[in-house]
Every structure is written in C-alpha cells, then in structure tokens.
Amino acid sequence: QVQLVESGGGLVQAGGSLRLSCAASGRTFSDYIMAWFRQAPGKEREFIAVISQKGSFTNYADSVKGRFTISRDNAKNTMYLQMNTLKPEDTSAYLCAAYRGPFSRTDSVKSQRYDYWGQGTQVTVSS
C-alpha cells in the first residue's frame, strides 16, 4: 500500500504560479512511477505529467508543456508540480497517482494504469 497526500493548491490569478506537492508513505517511494492528473466537475480525469522512478524520464500533456514542471525528491518521498503562467482553464482538482512497474510512455498517460491515488488538491485560477 502507498498513501498519497497532495498539498499546495489554492486560488491564484491568471499568470500566477503555484507549486503542488505529493507526499508518499507506506512503501519504497523510489520504486514507483508518479504522475499528476486533474479532474474538473463533470469532466474526465486528464493526464498532466509523469516522472519515472529516478526522474530520468518525464512526459507532459500538450496543454501544460512549457508551463508545468514535474519533479521528485526520493530522499523526501515527495513529488512536485511547479505550475507557471496559470490560466483559468487550469482550474481543477489535481491528483497525484502512483504505480510500480517499468516506465512506459504509452501506459503512463492512462489513469487506469495507476494503482494508488491521493484525495486531490483544488487549484482555482481567476481571470
């Protein structure tokens, strides 16, 4: 079992920045591929970014590429999402997720591949 807890969400004006954190506990953090998804009310869960176990590989959704940066600190059992140049359309609940296995660029964008999920942190961007 892996427990995931997100933090860092809030209300920000368009053009602003936020940094989300995902703290993990329960198993060896560095064994897990970690990702961020987001889900707005009435919409499907959307892949945002993924990072491999040692941070060697990352992948981003086109909608956030160049604005968001995913990172991890295995010594602190924590993953981050630095979000810059935020837009109103980034408003959503942001969830972190984890699975253990070989990194696959194809599989890692699919929410059903992930075994563990946090409760989410709300990000609201005002125009």
Residue pairs with C-beta under 8 A, 6 or more apart in sequence:
1 26
1 27
1 116
2 24
2 25
2 26
2 27
2 29
2 32
2 98
2 115
2 116
3 24
3 25
3 26
3 116
4 22
4 23
4 24
4 96
4 97
4 98
4 116
4 117
4 118
5 22
5 23
5 118
5 119
6 20
6 21
6 22
6 94
6 95
6 96
6 118
6 119
6 120
6 121
7 20
7 21
7 23
7 121
8 18
8 19
8 20
8 21
8 121
9 18
9 20
9 94
9 121
9 122
9 123
9 124
10 18
10 122
10 123
10 124
11 124
11 125
11 126
12 18
12 86
12 123
12 124
12 125
12 126
13 125
13 126
14 86
14 87
14 88
14 125
14 126
14 127
15 85
15 86
16 86
16 125
17 82
17 83
17 84
17 85
17 86
18 83
18 86
18 123
19 80
19 81
19 82
19 83
20 36
20 80
20 81
20 83
20 94
20 96
20 121
20 123
21 78
21 79
21 80
22 34
22 36
22 78
22 79
22 80
22 81
22 96
22 118
23 77
23 78
24 32
24 34
24 77
24 78
24 79
24 98
25 77
29 72
29 74
29 77
29 78
30 53
30 54
30 74
31 53
31 100
32 53
32 98
32 99
32 100
32 116
33 50
33 51
33 52
33 53
33 98
33 99
33 100
33 101
33 103
33 108
34 50
34 51
34 70
34 72
34 79
34 96
34 97
34 98
35 47
35 48
35 49
35 50
35 51
35 70
35 96
35 97
35 98
35 108
35 114
36 48
36 49
36 50
36 70
36 79
36 81
36 94
36 95
36 96
36 97
37 45
37 46
37 47
37 48
37 94
37 95
37 96
37 97
37 111
38 45
38 46
38 48
38 90
38 92
38 93
38 94
38 95
38 123
39 45
39 46
39 92
39 93
39 95
39 120
40 91
40 92
40 93
43 92
45 95
45 111
46 61
46 63
46 92
47 61
47 109
47 110
47 111
48 60
48 61
48 64
48 68
48 81
48 94
49 58
49 59
49 60
49 61
49 64
49 68
49 69
49 70
49 81
50 58
50 59
50 70
50 108
50 109
51 57
51 58
51 70
51 71
51 72
51 79
52 58
52 103
53 103
54 74
55 71
55 72
55 74
57 103
57 105
58 70
59 105
59 108
59 109
60 68
60 70
61 109
63 89
64 83
64 90
67 83
67 84
67 85
67 86
68 81
68 82
68 83
68 84
69 81
69 82
69 84
70 79
70 80
70 81
70 82
71 79
71 80
71 82
72 78
72 79
72 80
73 79
73 80
79 96
81 94
83 90
83 123
86 123
86 125
87 125
88 125
88 126
88 127
89 125
90 123
90 125
91 123
91 124
91 125
92 122
92 123
93 120
93 121
93 122
93 123
94 120
94 121
94 122
94 123
95 117
95 118
95 119
95 120
96 117
96 118
97 111
97 114
97 116
97 117
97 118
98 114
98 115
98 116
99 113
99 114
99 115
99 116
100 115
101 107
107 113
